Amino acid sequence: MENQLPGLDSQVCFSVYALSRQITQHYRPILDELDITYPQYLTLLVLWEKERQSVNQLGEKLYLDSGTLTPMLKRLEQKGLIKRERSIRDERVVEISLSEKGSQLRHLACAIPQKLLASLNITREELSQLHLIVNKILGQTRQS
């Protein structure tokens, strides 16, 4: 029976995929309060760490190509959370920065991690363990 495929329940990739979808669903009501989507939240997290970045820099950090990132950035700009400007040094480069409204949203976003933990009914330590393992695998797959 060596040629049998393992069942869906034994596929690690499926479990990670399904968990990702479920966690994103838990974020939805929390982020709805701020009128942002999960990908927009991730983008804002990156900008709250370093306020001015190029579209390419954001794409690298978020694992997104510009075709996916650009429409989302346009929506964030329409909401008044970011500004998109051509670089003075190289007009081919579009730089993204937070607007005043985007900077202020950070204060409200500080409650998100605790709300997520409560909705998932897990401890911070359990989430940290999962985070370490996922990042280890992600780092190894990015190197290959």
C-alpha positions, -999 to 999 in steps of 0.1 A, spaced: 0 0 0 30 23 -4 14 41 -34 -16 53 -14 -21 90 -10 -24 102 26 -59 115 34 -68 152 37 -67 150 75 -30 141 74 -20 169 51 -1 195 71 -5 221 43 -43 217 44 -43 222 82 -22 254 78 -45 266 50 -77 259 69 -63 275 101 -53 306 81 -88 310 68 -103 305 103 -80 330 119 -88 355 92 -125 349 99 -119 357 136 -102 389 126 -131 400 105 -155 414 132 -126 430 150 -114 447 119 -149 457 108 -150 480 138 -121 499 122 -135 496 86 -104 477 73 -98 442 59 -73 418 71 -48 425 42 -52 462 49 -45 456 85 -13 438 76 -3 466 54 -9 492 81 11 471 106 41 473 83 36 511 79 32 516 116 67 500 120 83 522 93 61 549 80 75 555 45 81 526 22 80 518 -15 54 495 -30 81 470 -36 93 471 0 57 465 12 53 437 -13 84 419 0 73 421 36 37 410 29 46 383 3 24 401 -23 31 411 -58 23 447 -70 -7 435 -90 -23 424 -57 -9 452 -36 -17 482 -58 -55 479 -57 -55 474 -20 -33 505 -16 -57 525 -37 -85 515 -14 -65 525 17 -58 558 0 -95 563 -7 -103 557 30 -78 584 38 -54 561 57 -23 563 35 -7 586 9 8 573 -24 35 595 -39 61 592 -66 96 592 -53 116 624 -59 147 603 -66 131 579 -90 96 587 -103 91 550 -113 90 542 -76 57 548 -57 62 555 -20 36 548 6 32 567 39 6 570 66 -19 598 66 -27 615 99 -59 593 100 -38 562 94 -14 571 122 -42 577 146 -58 543 138 -28 527 154 -41 536 188 -74 517 182 -55 488 166 -36 482 198 -66 462 212 -67 438 182 -42 412 195 -60 408 228 -94 406 211 -81 379 187 -67 358 216 -101 360 233 -120 350 202 -96 320 195 -98 309 232 -60 302 233 -33 316 255 -5 340 244 20 312 250 1 288 227 0 314 200 37 321 205 45 284 200 25 283 168 42 315 156 77 301 162 70 269 143 52 287 114 81 312 110 107 285 111 90 267 82 84 299 64 120 309 67 132 275 54 109 276 24 119 311 15 155 301 14 149 273 -11 
